[in-house]
Amino acid sequence: MSDKKSSKGIWKVISASSMGTMIEWYDFYIFGSLAVVLSTKFFPSDNPTAAFLSTLATFAAGFVVRPFGALFFGRLGDLIGRKYTFMVTLMLMGGATFVIGCIPSFETIGYAAPVLVLILRLLQGLALGGEYGGAATYVAEHAPKNEKGYWTSWIQTTATVGLFISLMVILLTKGLMSKEAFDEWGWRVPFWVSIVMVYVSFLIRKNMHESPAFAKAKSEGKTSTNPLKESFGNKFNLKFVLLALFGATMGQGVVWYTGQFYAMNFLKTVQSIDSSQVDTLLGIALLLGTPFFVFFGWLSDKVGRKVIMMSGMLIAILAYRPIYRAMYASTDLTLKTEIVEKTKVVPSLKEIDATKMDSIYTTTKAYTDGTTVEEIKTIHFESGKVMVDDKGKDRVETKVTKMINNSDRWFLVLMVFIQVIFVTMVYGPIAAFLVEMFPVKIRYTSMSLPYHVGNGIFGGLLPAISTYFVTTSKEAGDVEFYLEGLWYPIGIAAICFVIGMIYIDRKINTLHD
């Protein structure tokens, strides 16, 4: 009976912790999921590539400040408790997300728009820096001794579920309005929706109790008076913090973002697949892959954390280039047969003002395998002459959108699903791995920093760095430019794999409680 009661109790803890964490990830990822749209709203429109890179850099800024949030809120969590700290992070995240949805566009308020978005993005990063460590610590401190991998793996699903829900909310919003309406104001709706979810989560979390391990430490007067000094000023503990970062979370971070965010950006910007098709196929792959977080968390209780995490990293390192080569080939138009008689070109003119005008050519093409392509070529004129950019080249923009056939779609679902499996292997066991490395009194602080440096900095910078590599390689005329972005995750994961294999004890499990 007591087992049944304790199991019911921990499910209550997990549902309360998971829902809040999932909403925070939803808030965080809405920005990334809408990066292509946001680049046209909050940044100057005269250079679309620079605007998209700026959006990714703003997205990355939220990741870069996560370690600072980990230090600030981690210290707070070790001083006053887990529960109250992640109540604050939830409200901060929800408020920042809602306000992003209210900011006027660049056309309306100029450079104030990207500045405000950046400030709110930094607040989101600080909030997430405090949230994850609190939720993982809270669940682990309620979990039975030999089942921490299984129970904490439920928290590990929240990031992927949050991304999945962000994609579904975007698809639903797009489905309920015209393309023009979504582009004009509908993109704001997913940001506004978060305030309702945050309120529900707040009501659930309000009734939670403090974790038993922390409550016991507090009642015995064993909590830390200076968590930062004890975490990072103590050489013995600092060694574990550095080992956690360079031997585990750094590689886990880049595998996570490659399998989900880089894959999404690659499909939308490099392969030029229709945004809604990408969101749908990504959603299917995430849905199929999510149960494996729990499976690998459970398995890590049986065979150890190290063997699963290191295997996931190694397989990812070896498989990324073949996977992305196959993904690119599946929609490569040079490998498909065009139905020439179905090609249509529709010219149009768009007057901007008295002196400026756009000449637009919309070309639609069909291919024998069912693929259709829309190519919009825009030539900018001023006073009857073609405008030039800062490099002296004609200002001509070409936007290609592919609608892919069913077989290509399912093939790409499979390719993303395989990458999500790598993610579940490295990410499923990592919360338990980190929690077990540090004592209760400095656990929140000690585990939060390596986690958020590994994920926030090494992982969060991945979309911007990899997109930059791909863009420069394409401009340099590299035939396989689309693979260049993978050198960053492969290199980071390889370094992490070597350090982890050498220095992490297979049964590293200090079990301080």
Wavefront OBJ file of the C-alpha trace (Angstrom):
o trace
v 0.000 0.000 0.000
v 2.821 2.401 0.888
v 4.458 1.749 -2.522
v 1.193 2.605 -4.263
v 0.837 5.756 -2.173
v 4.440 6.878 -2.827
v 4.000 6.159 -6.546
v 0.833 8.294 -6.577
v 2.722 11.041 -4.734
v 5.605 11.115 -7.204
v 3.215 11.197 -10.173
v 1.671 14.311 -8.611
v 5.165 15.826 -8.277
v 6.066 14.935 -11.865
v 2.851 16.286 -13.379
v 3.189 19.594 -11.494
v 6.903 19.954 -12.335
v 6.569 18.733 -15.913
v 3.667 20.943 -16.875
v 5.452 24.099 -15.750
v 8.709 23.063 -17.407
v 6.919 22.073 -20.613
v 5.218 25.507 -20.766
v 8.560 27.243 -20.249
v 10.061 25.252 -23.134
v 6.981 26.062 -25.257
v 7.525 29.759 -24.546
v 11.218 29.467 -25.313
v 10.774 27.558 -28.583
v 7.883 29.541 -30.053
v 10.555 32.083 -30.954
v 12.706 29.500 -32.760
v 9.729 27.870 -34.474
v 8.679 31.257 -35.881
v 12.218 32.492 -36.646
v 11.555 32.760 -40.398
v 8.454 34.970 -39.817
v 9.989 36.984 -36.975
v 12.994 37.911 -39.146
v 10.594 39.856 -41.399
v 8.817 41.560 -38.489
v 11.512 42.769 -36.105
v 14.479 43.383 -38.424
v 15.147 45.562 -41.505
v 13.723 43.913 -44.637
v 16.367 45.063 -47.138
v 18.630 42.039 -46.454
v 16.594 38.859 -45.712
v 19.684 36.687 -45.020
v 21.076 39.193 -42.509
v 17.605 39.533 -40.926
v 17.323 35.729 -40.533
v 20.848 35.475 -39.079
v 20.004 38.359 -36.686
v 16.861 36.501 -35.589
v 18.896 33.346 -34.937
v 21.449 35.438 -33.020
v 18.631 36.895 -30.877
v 17.333 33.344 -30.393
v 20.853 32.288 -29.364
v 21.125 35.232 -26.920
v 18.412 33.596 -24.828
v 20.616 30.517 -24.560
v 23.805 32.420 -23.774
v 22.322 34.003 -20.615
v 20.917 30.702 -19.326
v 24.063 29.993 -17.230
v 23.566 33.353 -15.473
v 19.978 32.362 -14.722
v 21.324 29.030 -13.448
v 23.695 30.830 -11.047
v 21.140 33.372 -9.836
v 18.152 31.063 -9.427
v 20.312 28.051 -8.486
v 21.690 30.043 -5.545
v 18.151 31.109 -4.647
v 16.929 27.496 -4.864
v 19.686 26.233 -2.552
v 19.023 29.090 -0.097
v 15.219 29.335 0.116
v 13.961 26.159 -1.608
v 13.127 24.511 -4.915
v 9.386 25.272 -5.001
v 9.409 29.058 -4.632
v 12.298 29.527 -7.030
v 10.649 27.844 -9.961
v 7.369 29.656 -9.257
v 9.289 32.890 -9.964
v 10.914 31.505 -13.143
v 7.501 30.402 -14.476
v 5.983 33.880 -14.090
v 9.051 35.603 -15.564
v 9.058 33.342 -18.633
v 5.299 33.632 -19.224
v 5.311 37.414 -18.909
v 8.258 37.873 -21.325
v 6.677 35.579 -23.936
v 3.323 37.379 -23.820
v 4.989 40.791 -24.239
v 7.019 39.588 -27.305
v 3.631 38.952 -28.946
v 2.650 42.589 -28.281
v 5.750 44.400 -29.644
v 5.073 46.543 -32.743
v 7.018 45.633 -35.896
v 10.240 47.225 -37.190
v 8.185 49.221 -39.711
v 6.277 50.846 -36.832
v 8.920 51.540 -34.173
v 12.216 50.997 -36.020
v 15.248 49.673 -34.139
v 13.342 49.768 -30.827
v 11.660 46.519 -32.014
v 14.781 44.278 -32.174
v 16.136 45.871 -28.964
v 12.923 45.116 -27.025
v 12.803 41.560 -28.427
v 16.419 41.013 -27.382
v 15.741 42.240 -23.800
v 12.709 39.949 -23.461
v 14.649 37.065 -24.994
v 17.355 37.585 -22.338
v 14.691 37.500 -19.590
v 13.383 34.220 -21.073
v 16.905 32.777 -20.966
v 17.390 33.801 -17.320
v 14.063 32.210 -16.376
v 14.835 28.933 -18.164
v 18.263 28.895 -16.516
v 16.527 28.653 -13.162
v 13.637 26.400 -14.164
v 15.227 23.189 -15.393
v 17.615 22.605 -12.477
v 14.781 23.214 -10.028
v 12.385 20.807 -11.732
v 14.999 18.041 -12.196
v 16.257 18.407 -8.603
v 12.718 18.509 -7.216
v 11.667 15.296 -9.004
v 14.947 13.474 -8.212
v 14.606 14.325 -4.509
v 11.163 12.709 -4.484
v 12.249 9.610 -6.466
v 13.116 6.188 -4.945
v 16.862 5.549 -4.623
v 17.372 3.195 -7.597
v 14.786 4.737 -9.941
v 16.045 8.289 -10.396
v 16.805 7.737 -14.108
v 13.250 6.579 -14.799
v 11.436 9.298 -12.857
v 13.630 12.237 -13.948
v 13.349 11.127 -17.597
v 9.748 12.376 -17.507
v 11.143 15.891 -16.985
v 13.452 15.217 -19.968
v 10.425 14.778 -22.253
v 9.187 18.304 -21.492
v 11.613 20.113 -23.829
v 10.563 17.999 -26.802
v 6.872 18.110 -25.827
v 7.143 21.910 -25.482
v 8.627 22.135 -28.984
v 5.921 19.764 -30.295
v 3.112 21.864 -28.761
v 4.668 25.064 -30.137
v 4.562 23.537 -33.648
v 0.969 22.326 -33.175
v -0.248 25.735 -31.914
v 1.404 27.402 -34.938
v -0.194 24.891 -37.350
v -3.619 25.330 -35.717
v -3.339 29.125 -35.851
v -2.298 28.980 -39.522
v -5.208 26.636 -40.258
v -7.763 29.021 -38.757
v -6.781 32.053 -40.841
v -5.527 33.071 -44.247
v -1.814 33.112 -45.070
v -1.928 36.924 -45.277
v -3.665 37.291 -41.892
v -1.123 34.970 -40.195
v 1.751 36.900 -41.727
v 0.228 40.236 -40.699
v -0.824 39.519 -37.079
v -1.659 35.810 -36.587
v 1.965 34.930 -35.713
v 1.385 36.818 -32.437
v -1.337 34.377 -31.265
v 1.050 31.548 -30.135
v 2.838 34.105 -27.923
v -0.450 35.268 -26.388
v -1.713 31.693 -25.793
v 1.159 31.047 -23.363
v -0.311 33.372 -20.704
v -3.297 31.025 -20.251
v -1.027 27.973 -19.888
v 1.234 29.809 -17.437
v -1.761 30.734 -15.254
v -2.980 27.100 -15.111
v 0.528 25.900 -14.246
v 0.835 28.558 -11.535
v -2.366 27.296 -9.888
v -1.049 23.698 -9.939
v 2.421 24.581 -8.599
v 1.018 26.810 -5.842
v -0.142 23.735 -3.901
v 3.173 21.811 -4.140
v 5.271 21.054 -1.066
v 9.018 21.541 -0.720
v 11.171 18.522 -1.642
v 11.703 16.123 1.325
v 15.514 16.083 0.942
v 15.732 19.892 1.020
v 13.154 20.187 3.836
v 15.181 17.659 5.909
v 18.460 19.511 5.224
v 16.807 22.812 6.190
v 15.310 21.438 9.423
v 18.713 20.035 10.404
v 20.430 23.343 9.565
v 22.493 21.709 6.789
v 21.580 24.022 3.909
v 24.337 26.100 2.351
v 24.857 29.738 3.371
v 26.909 30.420 0.218
v 26.003 27.915 -2.570
v 28.129 29.673 -5.208
v 31.289 29.538 -3.078
v 30.696 25.919 -2.058
v 29.881 24.866 -5.633
v 32.713 26.561 -7.490
v 35.198 27.609 -4.787
v 35.605 24.036 -3.566
v 38.194 22.313 -5.810
v 36.709 18.846 -5.297
v 33.191 19.973 -6.277
v 34.455 22.196 -9.113
v 36.147 19.149 -10.652
v 32.735 17.458 -10.896
v 31.137 20.627 -12.321
v 33.778 20.751 -15.104
v 33.502 17.008 -15.736
v 29.712 17.311 -16.037
v 30.147 20.114 -18.587
v 32.981 18.870 -20.792
v 32.297 15.143 -20.419
v 28.504 15.113 -20.786
v 26.334 18.238 -21.215
v 28.417 19.915 -23.929
v 27.966 16.960 -26.321
v 24.400 16.347 -25.187
v 23.578 19.985 -25.952
v 24.746 19.920 -29.585
v 23.097 16.528 -30.254
v 19.805 17.877 -28.850
v 19.791 20.990 -31.015
v 20.982 19.238 -34.171
v 18.262 16.587 -33.964
v 15.457 19.070 -33.484
v 16.259 22.721 -34.207
v 18.986 22.374 -36.797
v 16.861 19.753 -38.575
v 13.916 22.179 -38.651
v 16.011 25.102 -39.948
v 17.658 22.820 -42.535
v 14.310 21.629 -43.899
v 12.898 25.172 -44.083
v 15.865 27.242 -45.258
v 18.278 24.866 -47.036
v 15.720 22.464 -48.534
v 13.096 25.252 -48.937
v 10.213 22.961 -47.945
v 6.858 24.600 -47.139
v 6.834 25.705 -43.489
v 3.573 23.907 -42.572
v 4.810 20.652 -44.137
v 8.014 20.922 -42.086
v 6.108 21.608 -38.853
v 3.872 18.584 -39.510
v 6.650 16.108 -40.315
v 8.762 17.383 -37.402
v 5.747 17.038 -35.091
v 5.244 13.389 -36.165
v 8.946 12.567 -35.621
v 8.927 14.210 -32.157
v 5.734 12.411 -31.155
v 7.171 9.019 -32.194
v 10.515 9.707 -30.503
v 9.382 11.149 -27.146
v 8.646 7.789 -25.358
v 12.327 6.874 -25.830
v 13.357 9.546 -23.279
v 11.607 7.464 -20.625
v 12.947 4.187 -22.052
v 16.585 5.317 -21.944
v 16.085 6.950 -18.523
v 14.735 3.627 -17.225
v 17.534 1.676 -18.943
v 20.161 3.933 -17.344
v 18.968 2.736 -13.912
v 19.838 -0.809 -15.038
v 23.077 -0.444 -17.045
v 24.461 2.940 -15.945
v 24.165 6.473 -17.332
v 27.541 6.658 -19.092
v 27.166 3.774 -21.553
v 23.871 5.127 -22.958
v 24.924 8.792 -23.198
v 28.303 8.030 -24.795
v 26.741 5.558 -27.277
v 24.211 8.204 -28.350
v 26.991 10.738 -28.912
v 29.189 8.351 -30.911
v 26.371 7.137 -33.196
v 25.321 10.770 -33.834
v 28.902 11.791 -34.741
v 29.149 8.964 -37.299
v 25.618 9.266 -38.721
v 24.991 13.017 -39.143
v 26.664 13.554 -42.522
v 25.075 10.482 -44.242
v 21.650 11.463 -42.806
v 21.797 15.081 -44.009
v 23.205 14.073 -47.391
v 20.188 11.750 -47.838
v 17.774 14.455 -46.611
v 19.113 17.000 -49.115
v 19.027 14.504 -52.013
v 15.356 13.652 -51.328
v 14.229 17.152 -52.424
v 17.069 18.023 -54.829
v 15.268 19.333 -57.931
v 18.229 18.462 -60.197
v 17.438 14.803 -59.493
v 13.739 15.180 -60.419
v 12.012 15.429 -63.816
v 10.132 18.668 -64.482
v 6.822 18.635 -66.403
v 7.753 21.579 -68.645
v 4.257 22.180 -70.078
v 2.914 22.817 -66.555
v 5.374 25.646 -65.843
v 3.631 29.019 -65.421
v 5.131 32.498 -64.966
v 2.939 35.316 -63.630
v 4.512 38.816 -63.636
v 3.233 41.607 -61.375
v 4.213 45.080 -60.178
v 4.100 46.366 -56.612
v 4.336 50.102 -56.024
v 6.203 50.939 -52.800
v 6.158 54.751 -53.047
v 6.562 57.515 -55.674
v 10.089 56.415 -56.635
v 10.305 52.750 -55.594
v 8.726 49.756 -57.281
v 9.069 45.952 -57.144
v 8.854 43.785 -60.246
v 7.682 40.315 -59.158
v 7.769 37.105 -61.200
v 5.921 34.129 -59.690
v 6.880 30.835 -61.344
v 5.099 27.561 -60.524
v 6.599 24.223 -61.546
v 5.442 20.604 -61.305
v 7.541 17.423 -61.268
v 6.705 13.846 -62.268
v 7.010 12.558 -58.675
v 4.293 14.957 -57.407
v 6.587 17.705 -56.097
v 5.426 21.258 -56.826
v 7.547 24.409 -56.566
v 6.698 28.092 -56.269
v 9.518 30.511 -57.085
v 9.010 34.206 -56.367
v 11.636 36.492 -57.913
v 11.531 40.109 -56.749
v 13.556 42.843 -58.506
v 13.716 46.168 -56.639
v 13.613 49.391 -58.719
v 14.228 52.986 -57.703
v 13.639 55.848 -60.179
v 13.417 53.328 -63.008
v 16.785 51.655 -62.211
v 17.493 48.349 -60.494
v 18.619 49.008 -56.907
v 21.999 47.622 -55.783
v 23.084 46.245 -52.404
v 26.163 47.278 -50.360
v 28.326 44.922 -52.488
v 27.252 46.597 -55.735
v 25.085 43.666 -56.856
v 21.534 44.042 -58.207
v 18.938 43.740 -55.449
v 17.120 40.647 -56.656
v 15.537 38.243 -54.174
v 14.407 34.735 -55.023
v 12.240 32.751 -52.620
v 11.635 29.066 -53.404
v 8.948 27.017 -51.649
v 8.634 23.274 -52.283
v 5.522 21.185 -51.593
v 6.894 17.660 -51.321
v 5.164 14.368 -52.104
v 4.113 11.769 -49.508
v 7.035 9.372 -49.962
v 9.590 12.201 -49.506
v 7.654 13.442 -46.492
v 7.716 10.040 -44.749
v 11.371 9.577 -45.625
v 12.169 12.908 -43.932
v 10.030 11.930 -40.905
v 12.239 8.818 -40.614
v 15.460 10.864 -40.918
v 14.364 13.301 -38.180
v 13.044 10.444 -36.003
v 16.478 8.746 -36.125
v 18.057 12.016 -34.957
v 15.473 12.266 -32.142
v 16.564 8.778 -30.990
v 20.130 10.118 -30.626
v 18.645 12.984 -28.600
v 16.757 10.616 -26.270
v 19.915 8.542 -25.661
v 22.033 11.516 -24.570
v 19.254 13.497 -22.878
v 17.063 10.841 -21.203
v 19.565 9.869 -18.459
v 21.313 13.240 -17.988
v 19.102 14.743 -15.250
v 19.685 11.755 -12.964
v 23.381 11.752 -13.900
v 23.755 15.417 -12.865
v 21.628 15.200 -9.704
v 23.647 12.242 -8.420
v 26.954 14.084 -8.807
v 26.259 16.758 -6.174
v 25.167 16.982 -2.510
v 21.690 18.304 -1.582
v 22.823 21.619 -0.121
v 24.489 22.837 -3.351
v 22.760 20.559 -5.875
v 20.494 23.138 -7.574
v 23.458 25.489 -8.193
v 26.055 22.833 -9.056
v 23.983 20.885 -11.595
v 22.324 23.937 -13.192
v 25.532 25.615 -14.336
v 27.095 22.769 -16.398
v 23.677 21.880 -17.799
v 22.973 25.409 -19.019
v 26.492 26.113 -20.279
v 26.409 22.829 -22.229
v 22.909 23.386 -23.586
v 22.638 27.154 -23.543
v 26.011 28.123 -24.955
v 27.329 25.093 -26.863
v 23.852 23.941 -27.932
v 22.093 27.296 -28.220
v 24.721 28.809 -30.498
v 24.402 25.884 -32.916
v 21.620 27.258 -35.203
v 23.411 30.602 -35.693
v 26.935 29.130 -36.132
v 25.822 26.278 -38.401
v 23.630 28.556 -40.547
v 26.592 30.916 -40.922
v 28.832 27.996 -42.050
v 26.228 26.874 -44.601
v 25.691 30.442 -45.928
v 29.415 31.198 -46.381
v 30.089 27.796 -47.983
v 27.222 28.355 -50.425
v 28.567 31.801 -51.367
v 32.030 30.238 -51.875
v 30.514 27.769 -54.372
v 30.989 24.592 -52.289
v 28.960 21.758 -53.894
v 28.172 20.165 -50.514
v 27.620 23.512 -48.725
v 24.572 22.064 -46.966
v 26.775 19.690 -44.899
v 29.192 22.350 -43.616
v 26.977 23.332 -40.686
v 27.399 19.826 -39.226
v 31.101 20.301 -38.432
v 30.178 22.299 -35.326
v 28.007 19.627 -33.590
v 30.281 16.797 -34.779
v 33.404 18.532 -33.405
v 31.881 19.470 -30.026
v 30.302 16.021 -29.557
v 33.599 14.295 -30.475
v 35.586 16.286 -27.868
v 32.912 15.576 -25.249
v 32.878 11.851 -26.118
v 36.646 11.527 -25.633
v 36.609 13.396 -22.280
v 33.552 11.460 -21.067
v 35.007 8.078 -22.003
v 38.305 8.796 -20.230
v 37.194 10.617 -17.082
v 33.621 9.593 -16.227
v 33.459 6.516 -14.044
v 30.878 4.135 -15.561
v 29.032 3.980 -12.247
v 29.450 7.606 -11.229
v 26.693 7.785 -8.696
v 27.514 9.692 -5.539
v 23.907 9.433 -4.241
v 24.381 12.119 -1.629
v 20.929 11.690 -0.178
l 1 2 3 4 5 6 7 8 9 10 11 12 13 14 15 16 17 18 19 20 21 22 23 24 25 26 27 28 29 30 31 32 33 34 35 36 37 38 39 40 41 42 43 44 45 46 47 48 49 50 51 52 53 54 55 56 57 58 59 60 61 62 63 64 65 66 67 68 69 70 71 72 73 74 75 76 77 78 79 80 81 82 83 84 85 86 87 88 89 90 91 92 93 94 95 96 97 98 99 100 101 102 103 104 105 106 107 108 109 110 111 112 113 114 115 116 117 118 119 120 121 122 123 124 125 126 127 128 129 130 131 132 133 134 135 136 137 138 139 140 141 142 143 144 145 146 147 148 149 150 151 152 153 154 155 156 157 158 159 160 161 162 163 164 165 166 167 168 169 170 171 172 173 174 175 176 177 178 179 180 181 182 183 184 185 186 187 188 189 190 191 192 193 194 195 196 197 198 199 200 201 202 203 204 205 206 207 208 209 210 211 212 213 214 215 216 217 218 219 220 221 222 223 224 225 226 227 228 229 230 231 232 233 234 235 236 237 238 239 240 241 242 243 244 245 246 247 248 249 250 251 252 253 254 255 256 257 258 259 260 261 262 263 264 265 266 267 268 269 270 271 272 273 274 275 276 277 278 279 280 281 282 283 284 285 286 287 288 289 290 291 292 293 294 295 296 297 298 299 300 301 302 303 304 305 306 307 308 309 310 311 312 313 314 315 316 317 318 319 320 321 322 323 324 325 326 327 328 329 330 331 332 333 334 335 336 337 338 339 340 341 342 343 344 345 346 347 348 349 350 351 352 353 354 355 356 357 358 359 360 361 362 363 364 365 366 367 368 369 370 371 372 373 374 375 376 377 378 379 380 381 382 383 384 385 386 387 388 389 390 391 392 393 394 395 396 397 398 399 400 401 402 403 404 405 406 407 408 409 410 411 412 413 414 415 416 417 418 419 420 421 422 423 424 425 426 427 428 429 430 431 432 433 434 435 436 437 438 439 440 441 442 443 444 445 446 447 448 449 450 451 452 453 454 455 456 457 458 459 460 461 462 463 464 465 466 467 468 469 470 471 472 473 474 475 476 477 478 479 480 481 482 483 484 485 486 487 488 489 490 491 492 493 494 495 496 497 498 499 500 501 502 503 504 505 506 507 508 509 510 511 512 513
